[in-house]
C-alpha cells in the first residue's frame, strides 16, 4: 500500500525520464469510447507523435489520490499519466522501484535479438531463479510479440533493423515489465518477497553514433540502473582475420570504444559527474554472437559451459567468465576497451552471450534458436542492484 | 531555392550518408533544405510494410507487391513535402526492413497543381543501385516543377471514370469530403481501407482534387499508412497494420471507410452542400470543378472550412445560378468577401458582392443587404473605378427598393447607408447616383411599389425621389413629373386619405412653396376624386381634415413664424378651413399649454377679421374648451369675460363661456375680483338675455347678504332650495362658521342655523355643522361649545326648523359629550364650573338635561389603558 508520505517523493517517468510527484499526475478516462467521447491529447502528440483521439485527460487533484472521477462520464479512472508526456504510467508507479536497463551497442551488434531472447529466457526459466517476469501493459505485450518474439521464434528470421529514434518515436518507448521475486515461506508455501518494474530500452545503433543524437533521444541512459553494452566480436579485426571471409562476417561498423566514450560522456553530463569521477552505473560488456567465435575459444574455458544460476546469481561462474573474457579481449586486440571500461566504470563485468546460437547472416534464416548465457549480464546487473541473491552452491 | 523547383531528399539504410556512419540516415539532400526540415522529413519518411505480406521470403517480386507510400504534408517551415517510400527488402548489411524514401520539398503549396500530380513522375528514385552507397553522397539537384507534374495521372476525366465505374463511389466521396470538413471540429482523421494500392491512390486523388490547389496545405495525405498514432488528415491503408478497424476506431477515433468489409463510419452532417456539389461536378462536369478551383486559388484561400463553402456559393452566383441562401449563409459569404476585399482582388470581389446580392433569395434581410452595400461602397472608394461605382449605384437602388418595400425598421439604416455613400462621392458622382435613381425603369418600379408600401416606406421613397430630382436639377422638385406621378399613384391607392399623408408632405421639409403646392395639388385631386365618385361628397371634409392631420407635424417642426406664415398664406384659399382646423386640433392636442398655444394662434391667425377668423374663432374656442380640464375651462372662460373677448362670441359658445366663467366667482364678500367678474358676467348675461344654471351670482349675493346684514336676522334665501348640493355645501361652509363664531348666546346660535337651514340639503348642513364643532379647540370647552350646548339642550319641537334640527340634535350632543369626555381633568373641571355658574342651567328641566349630557360625557371618557396607549402613541 502506498502511503501519502511516499507519494510526496519524486518519481521518475520511465518514458520521458522527467521526475514528478504523484499528486500532480493527471489520469486518463478509461470508459469505453461509446460512453465517454475520446478527444485529442496535444501533450501526448507533442511528446510521442500520437495524434489519436484517446480517453479524456482528467486534471490532477493536486493531492495524492488513487483515481479521479471523469467529469463527463462519472467513471473513476485509475490510469495515471505522466504529467510531462502523458504516457500511461505503470499501475505500480510509486509503489515499486523502476529499474531501468539499457541495451546499447554498435549497429548490427545484435541488440534486438539479445532483447528478444533475454525476455523469453527470463519468462521461461524465471522459475529456477525464483523470478516472475510479466509485461506491464498491452503496448509491451504487442510490441514484444510483433517486433521481437514473432520474427525470431515463429518466423525464424532476423529482426529487421531497428529504426532510428529520431525518425520513429515508437523506438523510444520502452518495454515495461514487472519482476517479482518469490521465495518459500514457513511451511513451504510460495511467498512474494518483492517486486520491481523493469524497463528495457532497445536502441538503434545509429542513435549511438553521434553525441547530439545520443543526448536527444537516449537520455534514459544516464538515468538507468544498468547498462548492457553488446559488442560484436566479429567487428574485431583479429577475430575477422582468424575466422576468414567464409564465416559470414558483417560489415565493419562503429568502433565500440567510441560508443563507450559517448555513453560515458553522456552519463557524466547527465549526472553532473567530474572528469575524474567513475560512473556508478554497472556496465555489463557482453560479447554477442559468441557462438560464431567459439572456435577461437579455448575448450577449457568456462564459457563453453551452461550457466547454473540456481535460485540466484552464480558469482563464481561470473568471475570465471569475466576473467576469461578479459583474457580473450586481450588476445583479440580489445585491450583498449577493457582499459576504458575498467577506468570509467566502477562496476563492470565482461560476458559472452549468443542470442540465437546460430549465424543467420548468410542465409537470412534462423534455423534454430538456442540462446546461450543471455541472462548472465542481466542477472549480474540485478545482483549489483541488490535485487538478486547468490545462487545455491 | 528557385521558385517552381523542388528540393530533393533521399533516406534509407545505407553505408554512407549524411550521418557519417552506416545505418538509417539521409543518404543525400539538395542544398537549401534546412536541418530542422531534414529532421522532420526523416520522421515523415517512416515506412512499415503490411504484416501480412511475407516481405522476408522472396525479395524482388514481393517487394513490388508491397504498397508504396506517397505521403504529402506541410512542414513546420511552411514548405510542402511530398515523400514517396518504397520497400526495398534488405539493406547493405543484409538485414530486412529497408525502404527507400524520396522526398520533394516545395516552397509552400504547389501553385496550380495538386500533390497527387507528382505521383506519376518518372524521376522517383526507388532504391540505391548496388554500390551506390559506397560513394560519398553528393547534393541532389533541384527539379523543375513542370518536369515533376508533366505526366500527371489522375486527371479530372480519369477521376470521373473512377467514380462512375463502381456503384456508390460518388456517395462515398461525398461522405469522405464531409469527414474532412468535420476534422476541424472533432480531430477525427479519415482512414480509407482498400484492397488495392491503386484504388487507394485514386481515392486520395479524388479527395485532393475535390479541394483547390491552394487548400492542399491543410490536407495531408498518405496513400499507405501503417501507424494510426501518427495518421495524417487523409490516410489510405491496406493489409495488416496497426489499425484495428474496431468500433473504437470506426465510431470514435477516425472516420473509417472500410472498403474491404463495407463498414463505414457515420459522418455527421457537415458542409454537405460543398461535398455534394463538388462530387457532382467531379462526376459530371470536371471542367466546372477545375474552374471553381482556379476561382478559389485566385483568392489564396488555404483553409478547408466554412470559407470554402462560402466561396463555392459565391462562385455559383457568379456563374449565374440563383441560390436561396439563408440569412446566416448570406452573411457568412459576405463576411468572407469583406475580408477578401482587403486583398489584391478588390475589383473582382466587388463584382462578387454584387452577384451575391443580386443572386440571393428575396428573404435576405434589409440589414444584410445594406451590409453588402457598405462593403461595395468601401471597396469602390478604394478602387476608384467608374464601373464599380455604377455597380454600387445599381445595387443601392435595388437595395433601397428592397429595404423600403420590406422593412420599416431598416429605412433608417438605408438612409444612413446613402449618407455614407454620398459622403464618398463628388458632385458629379452624386448626380450619377441621382440619375440612376430616376431612370425610367426605376420610376416605373417605384410606381408599382407605391401601392404596397407602408407610410414610412412611401415617405422614404418620396424623400429619395425629391432629393434625386434636386440633385439632377429638376427644380422645383414638387413640380417634377415623377413626384406628381408618385403622389397620384399613392392617392389613388387610398383616395379617402384614411391614413397618414405625411409621405406626401415630408419630402419638402421647410419649403413653404413646396408644401403649399402639394397641399393645393392634394385638394385638387380630392375634388376630382369626389367628382369621379372615388370619394363620397359627404366625405370630402373628412378627407381634408385628414390632410390637415398630416400637415400638422410638418408645420409643428417649423418655427412659429414659419408655421403661422404658412397658415396665413393658405387660409384664404378655398377648401382649406377643414385642413387648417384639423392642423390646429392636432397642434393643440399635442401642446402642454393649450390655452397659451391657442391664444398665440388666435393672435397670429384669427385676429385679422378674415373670413377664416370669423368662421373659426368660435369653433376653435369650443373645441379648445372641450379639450381642457374643467378647472382650466373656467379659468379660460373667466379670462375671456374679463378681457371682453367673450362679447365677440356667438350665442351658444358665449353662454357656455359665461357659465364656465361664473364658476370662478367665489362666495366671499371680501373677494373683489369675484365681485368684478360677477358684475361682468351679470351684465353680459343680461345683455344676451341668458339664464345661468346654477346661478352662482345669486348664491354669491345671498352669502354677502347673510354675512353683512346689520341685524343678522335674515332667513334662509329661497335660492338655496334650487342649488345643487355642491353649491349648497360651498355656501354653508362659507357662511355658517363665521355666523356661529360671532354668536354669544344660544339665540344667536339658533339664528345662524336658521339662516342656512334648508330642508333639501339636510345632510350637507349636518356635515358642515359637525365639522365646525370638530374644528373648535379640542383641549377646552370654549365659548362656541358652551353656546352650542345651551342651544341644543334647550332645542325642542317648537323650533321653526324642528324636523331638520331635531334630526341633528342627538349627533351634535354626542359630539359635544365626546369632546368633553376626552378632555383633560383641568378642562373638564373648568367646563363643569362654568355649567354650574351658568344661569340657564338653573332651570330644573335644563339642569336635568345637562346631567344626562354629563353622564354621556363621563361614559365617553377613555379607559386608563386607552389613555396610556395614546400617550405611548404620542
Boltz contact constraints between the chains, C-beta under 6 A:
constraints:
  - contact:
      token1: [A, 33]
      token2: [B, 248]
      max_distance: 6.0
  - contact:
      token1: [A, 33]
      token2: [B, 252]
      max_distance: 6.0
  - contact:
      token1: [A, 38]
      token2: [B, 252]
      max_distance: 6.0
  - contact:
      token1: [A, 40]
      token2: [B, 187]
      max_distance: 6.0
  - contact:
      token1: [A, 49]
      token2: [B, 230]
      max_distance: 6.0
  - contact:
      token1: [A, 50]
      token2: [B, 229]
      max_distance: 6.0
  - contact:
      token1: [A, 52]
      token2: [B, 228]
      max_distance: 6.0
  - contact:
      token1: [A, 52]
      token2: [B, 229]
      max_distance: 6.0
  - contact:
      token1: [A, 52]
      token2: [B, 253]
      max_distance: 6.0
  - contact:
      token1: [A, 53]
      token2: [B, 187]
      max_distance: 6.0
  - contact:
      token1: [A, 53]
      token2: [B, 253]
      max_distance: 6.0
  - contact:
      token1: [A, 107]
      token2: [B, 23]
      max_distance: 6.0
  - contact:
      token1: [A, 108]
      token2: [B, 93]
      max_distance: 6.0
  - contact:
      token1: [A, 157]
      token2: [B, 56]
      max_distance: 6.0
  - contact:
      token1: [A, 160]
      token2: [B, 96]
      max_distance: 6.0
  - contact:
      token1: [A, 160]
      token2: [B, 97]
      max_distance: 6.0
  - contact:
      token1: [A, 161]
      token2: [B, 13]
      max_distance: 6.0
  - contact:
      token1: [A, 161]
      token2: [B, 95]
      max_distance: 6.0
  - contact:
      token1: [A, 161]
      token2: [B, 97]
      max_distance: 6.0
  - contact:
      token1: [A, 164]
      token2: [B, 24]
      max_distance: 6.0
  - contact:
      token1: [A, 166]
      token2: [B, 42]
      max_distance: 6.0
  - contact:
      token1: [A, 167]
      token2: [B, 42]
      max_distance: 6.0
  - contact:
      token1: [A, 167]
      token2: [B, 43]
      max_distance: 6.0
  - contact:
      token1: [A, 167]
      token2: [B, 46]
      max_distance: 6.0
  - contact:
      token1: [A, 168]
      token2: [B, 46]
      max_distance: 6.0
  - contact:
      token1: [A, 205]
      token2: [B, 23]
      max_distance: 6.0
  - contact:
      token1: [A, 206]
      token2: [B, 23]
      max_distance: 6.0
  - contact:
      token1: [A, 206]
      token2: [B, 24]
      max_distance: 6.0
  - contact:
      token1: [A, 209]
      token2: [B, 21]
      max_distance: 6.0
  - contact:
      token1: [A, 251]
      token2: [B, 93]
      max_distance: 6.0
  - contact:
      token1: [A, 254]
      token2: [B, 21]
      max_distance: 6.0
